[in-house]
Amino acid sequence: MSPTILVHPQPSMADTEVDIKVEDLPPDQLITVRATSYSGENAFESFGVFYSNSTGELDLAKQECLFGTYRGQDKMGLFWSMEPSPCNKIKFVRFLVKDVTKPKLVTIRVYDKRFNSMHDLIANNDMNVIAKCQVIRLYMQPGMKRIKVDENDVKGTLFLPPGEGPFPGVIYILGAMANPLEADSALLASHGFAIFNIKYFGFENWIFHIHMEMFEKAVNFLCNHKAVLGDNGVSVLGVCKGGQFALCMADCLDRVKSVVAINCAIMPVHNSHQYNEQVWPCVDSELLEYPKLNQHQGMSTRNWFPMITDSNKDTLANAIFKFYNRHEISYLLLASLSDEDVPSEHYCNQAEKLLKDAKHPDFTIIRNQGAGHLLEPAYTPFCVRSSSQVAPFLEWGGTKVPHSMAQIGSWRTIIQFLKRTSKMPTCKL
């Protein structure tokens, strides 16, 4: 009888666990399991070497991976440990999901022997494959709505869970990207939120001066939407540059009830912010030299961000957002301690001091040891560097195992925080 791969559930949401078992294997034999998925033309791959048990079964949730892209007992190890394939034309690439309406397919192959590297597996050309299947990973729940929005200076994409609602509203703000990625927003919506992924890149003079009225219109749009539970306001989740906007919104807008800020500064960096007559002046670093490229032709940009010190804190006082004075807003701040893009731990430490000094009643600080800048949904392949417009490669920082564990833990924490502050029932993820 030929070996059979069993997958449950099938399909599954991309941020949830999946069980993979193989039956009818030769008993007590070394087996290699390989996973492959694609982001555009770029392949991402992982593999693990296991012993089948005495009855010829392999359960990834129960049996230890002896060697491969991860080690130990971890049912999702083949997913989070994926790396760019040696076959790719570009060595350092990021796992991007450009169309959330289509599932990601993960091809699982089982080989009847041990392989020591991905190069050896590729060279084998599947000659030793004894079983093969595809795992279907969804970014949009069946019945979910994806609605393009372009009205009254409000642009972006609205994701609504299945059903009539109303649902708690969340504004999702990414870093400075011309075309906002939607994977995070779609997956968050699958947990019962109405997610508005705002597009702010490209508005007139945005790169020099940010008018916060643009975000106020987005808040009002979401609060007033018939499918949104907006009477008590909305939550805001911001990443990198988006985190700056989220904290500024907490300072000046009335209908914000909770904020998640990830790896961001706590003041305007590289452009000024304005709301009505209030202005937060742009704060630039005192960088005297363009950063040098490292051995991988990668560039770290953390030195482009100014540090708050005893000597300049009085000067910067007018620039720092006064989010800490808003005691009615709940905060979740996350910092990656190996961030090479932003000095996240420095700003997180400063934010914690400000919140404590203000005796703020509801804030949580999460520091992720060994994690880099790109904290993405659970089980997303780790990216240490990728191509950019300012250098051949931009360094994001972190190392694979601690970063991947941080993504899993942070993603769960974010969802639980948003549910708590939205007064939704919480459940185990």
N, C-alpha and C positions, 0 to 999 in steps of 0.2 A: 504493500500500500504506500502511495506517495505521501510525503509530508504535507500537512495543511496548516496555513496561517489563519488564526482566528483573531478578529479585531472587534472590540466592543468599547463604546458604541460606534456605530458606523452609519452615517457620518458623525463627526464630533466638532464642537466649537474649538477654534485654534488655541484658545487660552485654557482649555480644560484637559484633564488627564484622559488617557485612553489605555485600555488593556490589550496587550499583544501576547498571544500564546502560539506556540508551534507544536503540533501533534504528529505522531507517527514518525519520529526521528529514530535513527539508530541509537540505542541506549548507551549512556556513558561515553559519549563521543564529543570531541571538540567541534563546535559549530560556530561559524561566523555569520552575524546578522548585519546587513548594510541598509542604510536609509538614504534616499536621494530625493531632493526637491529642487524646484527651480524658482529663481527670481529673475524674470526676463530671460536673457540668454545665459545667465550665470547659474551654475549648479552648486548646491550645498549638500555636503555628504557627511555621514558619520558611520561608524561601525563598532561592533563589539564582539569579543570572543567569549563563548560560554561553553559549559559542559551540559549536554542533555542529561536528564536524570535517568534513573534505572528503568523507568517505564517509557522512555523515549519522548519525553515532553520537555518543553522549554517555556517557562513563564517569566517574562521580563520583569514582572513585579516582585518575584520571589527569588530569582536566581542571580547570582553575582556575575557582573561583567568582569572578566579576568584581565582583559587587555583591550585597548581600542581608543576611541576619542573621549571616552570617560571610563571610570572604573567604579566598582561597587554595585550595590543593589539600588536601582533607580528605574522605575517603570517608564519614565519619560527621558531617560538619558540619551536615547538616540535622537531625540528632538532638539533639546537645548544644546547638545554638544556638536551639532552640525557646524562644519567649517566650509569655506569656499573650496571648491574642488580644484585639484591640480590641473584639471583640463581647461579651466577658465582662461580667457585671454588676459584678464586683469586679475592680479593676485589678491588685492584687497578690495572687497566689495561688501556692500551692506544688503541684508535680506529685506528687500522692499516689496510691499504688496501694493500694486498700482491699480488693481481693480478688485474692490472688496465684494463685488457681486458674484465673482467666480471663486470656486473653492481652490485651495492649494492641495495638490496631490503629492503624497509622500510615498515613493515606491520602496517597498520592503523586499529585500532579497535574502534568502537563506542559503549558505554554502556549507558543503559537507566536510570542511577542513578549516584549519586555522590560517588566517592571513595576518601578516605583521604590519601592513601599512595600506593606505588608500591607493598608493601607486601599484602595489601588488594586486589589489582587487580590480583595478581598472585594466591592468595588463592581462588578467585572467579571462576577460571578455565573456564573463558569465558561464564559462565552461563547467564550473563546479556548482552552479545554482541548482538547488533541489526543490525550492519553493519560492513563489513570488506573488505579491499582491499590492494593492494600492490602498493607502489610508486617506480618507477624504476629510480635510480640515476646512471648516467653514468660518468666514468672517462676518457673515450676516445670517441671523436666524431666519428660518422659513417664516414668511409673513411680515418680516421687518420692512419698513419703508425707508427709502433713501431719496430725499427731496432736495433738489438744487434751489438755492435761495439767491435772488438778486433783486432787491427792492429797497427803496429809500436809503441808499448807501449801506445796506446790510448785505454782505455777500458771504457765501459759504455753503455748507451741506448740512441738512438736518436729518438725523437718524431717529426713527421712531420704532419702538418695540412692537411686536404683534399685539393686536387688541385696540380698543378705543381710547384707553387712558382714562383720566389724565395721568401723566407720568412726571416724576421729578425732573426738573430741567438742569442741564449742565452745559456750560460754554467751555469748549475745548480750544486752547490756543497753543499752537506749535511754535517752534522757533522760526527764524527768518527764512522761510521757504516760499518760492514763487507758487508752487502747487502743493498745498497742504496734503500730507499723507492721511489716509482715512482708516487704516487698520485699527488703531487704538479706539477711535470714535465708534466704529461699527461694533467692536467687541464689547465696549462699555455699554452700548445700547442694548446688547443682548442680556444684560443684567437688570433691565427694567428702567433705564434712564432715557429721557429724550436728550440727545446729544447734538448740540449745534457746533460744528467744526467751522470756526470763523476764518475767512480769508481776509487778511489785512494787507498783505504784501502787494505793493503796486499802487496804493492810494497816493494821491499827489503829495509830494514832499515827505512821505512817511519815513524815508531813510534819515531825514534830518530832524523832523519835528512830528511828534505823535499827538493828534487831537483825540482825547479820551472820549469825546462825544460819539465817536465811531463805535466804541465798545458799549457806551450807554444805550445806543440804538439797538445793538445786538441783545442786550439784557432785556430791554422793553419788548423787542420782537419775541423773544422766547417766553417771557412772562405772560404775554398776551395771547400766545398761540392756544388754540382750543384744545390741543392734545397735551398741554403742559400744565402741571400743577404749580402755577406761578404766583399764587396769592402771597406767599411768604418769601418770595424771591427765588433766586437760582444759585447754584454752585458754579465755581469757576475752577478749571484745571489748566494750569499753564506749565509749559516745558521750556527751559532755557529763556529765550527772549519772551516767550509767552508767559513765563513765570513772573517776569518783571511787570508785564501788563496786568496780570492777575493781582499782584500786590498793590499796584497803583489803583486798580478798580476797587479793591477793598478800602483804600484810603478815601476815595472820592465819590463812589456810587452807592446809592441807598438800597438797591434791591439785590445785593450780594449777601448770601447767608453763610457760605463756607468757601474756603479756598484751599486748593492743593497746588503747591509750588514746588517744582522739581528742578534742581541744579540751575539756580538762577541768581542774579544779583538782586539786591533789595533797594536799588536806586537806578535812575536812568543812565545807562551806559551806551555811548555812541550816538544817542539822539535825545533831545529834550522831550518832556511830556507836558501837556497842558489840558486843563479842564476849566472851561469858562475863563475866569481871570487868574486862576491859580496855575503857576508854572513850576515844574520841577526841572531845574537846569541840568543840562547834559554834563556828565562827569566822565572825563577821559583819563586814561592811564598816562603816566609819565614815561611811556615807552620811548626809548631813544634809539633803539636798534630793531630792525625787522628781524623776527625770529628766524633762526637758522634751521634748515631741514636736517632731520636725523638720518640714520643709515637707511631707513626705508623710504626716504624722500617724503617723510611726514612732518607736519608742523603742528606744534602745540600753541594754542591761542590764549591760554590762561593768563599770560603776562599782559594781555591787552585789557585786563580788567583791573581797576584801581582797588587797592586794599584800604580798609578803614583803620587808621592808626590813631594813637593819642595825639599826634602832631597835626592831623588834618580832620579829626572828627567834628570839631566845631565848624570848620569850613564846609564840610559835607552835610551838616545837620539839615539844611534847607532842601537838600536833594533826596535824602532818605525818605521813602514812603512812610507815612504815619499809620500803617495798617495795624500796628500794635495797640492803638488807642480805640479800635473798634471792638469792644468787648462782646458785642452781640454776634460777631462773625467767628466761626470755628476755623482753625488752621491745621493743615498737615503739611509740614515742610520736609522734603527729602533731599539729602546731599550724598553724592558719591565721593568717597574719600580718595579715589584715584582718578578723578576727573581731570583730563588734560585740556578741556575746552574752556571751562569756567572754574575759578577757585571756589567751588561750591561749598566746601567745608568752612571756609572763612566767612562767607555770607550767612551760612546757616548758624554759625556760632554767634555772629552779631545779631541775627534775628532772634535767637533764643534769649540773649541778654536783654534786648529791647522788650520782648514779651514778658519776661520775668519782672523787669523793672516796672512795667506798666500793670503788673498783677493781673495779667490776662487769664481768664478762667478756663479756656478751652483751646489748648494747642498741643500738638504732638510733633516731635522732632525725630526723624529716622536718619541715622548715619549708616551708610553701607560701605563697610570695609572691603577694599579690593575691587569695587565697582567703578566703571567708567561713566562717561557722560550720557550715553544712550540707554537710558532705562526704558525698555520697551515691554510690551505685554509678555506674560509668562510663556516660556518655552520658545521665544524668538531667538534664533541663533545670535551669538555674541559677535559684535563688530568692534575691533580695536582701532581700525583706521579705514577710511574710504576716500575716494576721489572727491575733490571740491573745486570751487572756482578760485580759491585764493592760494592753493598749493597743489602739487601733484596728489598728495594725500593729506587729509586732516586727521590728526591724532585725537581719538576719543578717550583713550585710557582704559585701565582696568585689565583684569586677567579673567580667563574664561569661566572657571568654576565659581569663584566668589561673585562675579558679575551675574552669572546665570542664576545663582541662588538668590541674589538680591532682586533680580527681575521677578522671580516667582513670588517671593515674600512681599515685595513692594506692591505688586499688582493686586494681591489679595487685600493688603492693607488699604489701598486706595478705594477699592470697591466697598469694603466694610465701612470706611470713613464716610463715603458719599451716601451710603444707605443709612448710616446712623444720623447724619446731619439732615437727611431728607425724611427721617422717621419712617424708613422702610424696614420691613422685617429682614434680619440678617440670617444667613445660612452658611454652612460650610462650603467652601469653593473647591 
